[in-house]
């Protein structure tokens, strides 16, 4: 693959020499491509282990792989097709947002939704204004280019944030705001970048605001509708194979994006909301679906970051390092904190949490992908904009990422981990009008030490089998459950949800679930969440 070239349309027609005829892809070329791609994937997977130990965000490792095999690296791969990068980047973002939505727990982010929505809309506006002003007066960029940079770097990246935040438990309100913000703020930022990158002067700000509001409303409506319909269908139609459920879930998420985009709405908001509905709908074979989506998310991240690393040309970035550092400093120390303060002013959030939210505004793949939009649109100085954004993301992610857990501990925002949630997988038994629940008791679950009879499952549900140490047996009411046990619970269709709620309640509260107010439903959990978050 050494010397491979992939350029934009100008490569075929520009230059002094004649246009080269594109060679068809043969089986031999396919074999080479498969070998290189599989080796890159294996190296990227191994790099996750290294980055987790060193505290280095994985996005920097993947970008480094792309740079290493690029034209300035050992691979000598010449790639300059910004349009192809944008298309692949959009597709990867759809998968990443779908995976993020599927993993979002509604009861955790619901109290934080108003604050997160304000931060994703008002905060973006404040950040764009402050950053663009700094880029214009401090760097000397024209207003259009300054506004593009301000909009591009105003979007936070969920993958970048949570790859670091997973290392330390945080209050539910902080994680809820960060998670919802990262899912919501992509939509208005994309609209702004596209608007600033169109030909002609930017006029009629009120019309632009109205357009953003309309696109967000259309995207939200389509996302909620597709998500609800998809969840209803998957819960009431038994598919012939469990492996079809993950495929169907991801297909529904992509339908939400495509339908929202074709309806001139925000496809990114649509796919996130639809995925969030699907992720909280208690679908059959959910652990398998979650694992499948997580695997696709990793592939999307790896491919997207490596491709972005290929697109950059390091030897051309020398003059853009200083502007990137200046703009990044204003963004990190002024624009982001000010956007947090202004957006969260009505919610009375303590200064410690606002400080962490300000520092946790990590930028990842999203700004770099958005920086390809002005390149495709032919905006003047678009290559410089891309280089500035690339340097800014790399440098400040390297600074902010490893220091986030340290800052959380200094602000005393780390929480002691609670009881581990149960892993429950449901397989519908359509002909028998019932469900088979597979329950795994993880480390930290308070179901450890509870007798089967003390589960107090509703009539119509029963524990039929226990698997312990690779041996299965039919339990008695006095059988004591242990960590690592796997239970098979049969429940009739009317009591399926009640049985799962009861199992989760015992997993959280043990024998004292009723006394602690957890009971059979989510009321106790909601009460504790509201008490903890103050919302």
Secondary structure, 3 states (H helix, E strand, C coil): CCCCEECCHHHHHCCCCCCCCCCCCCHHHHHHHHHHHHHHHHHHHHHHHHHHHHCCCHHHHHHHHHHHCECCCCCCEEECCHHHHHHHHHHHHHHHHHHHHHCCCHHHHHHHHHHHHHHHHHHHHHHHHHHHHHHHHHHCCCHHHHHHHHHHCCCCCHHHHHHHHCCCCECHHHHHHHHHHHHHHHHHHHHHHHHHHCCCCCCCHHHHHHHHHHHHHHHHHHHHHHHHHHHHHHHHCCCCCCHHHHHHHHHHHHHHHHHHHHCCCCHHHHHHHHHHHHHCCCCCCHHHHHHHHHHHHHHHHHHHHHHHHHHCCHHHCHHHHHHHHHHHHHHHHHHHHHHHHHHCHHHCCCHHHHHHHHHCCCCCHHHHHHHHHHHHHCCCCHHHHHHHHHHHHHHHHHHHHHHHHHHHHHCCCECCCCCCCCEEEEEEECCCCEEEEEEECCCCCCCCCCEHHHHCCCCCEEEEEEEECCEEECCCCCCECCCCCEEEEEEEHHHHHHHHHHHHHHHHHHHHCCCCCCCCCCHHHHHHHHHHHCC
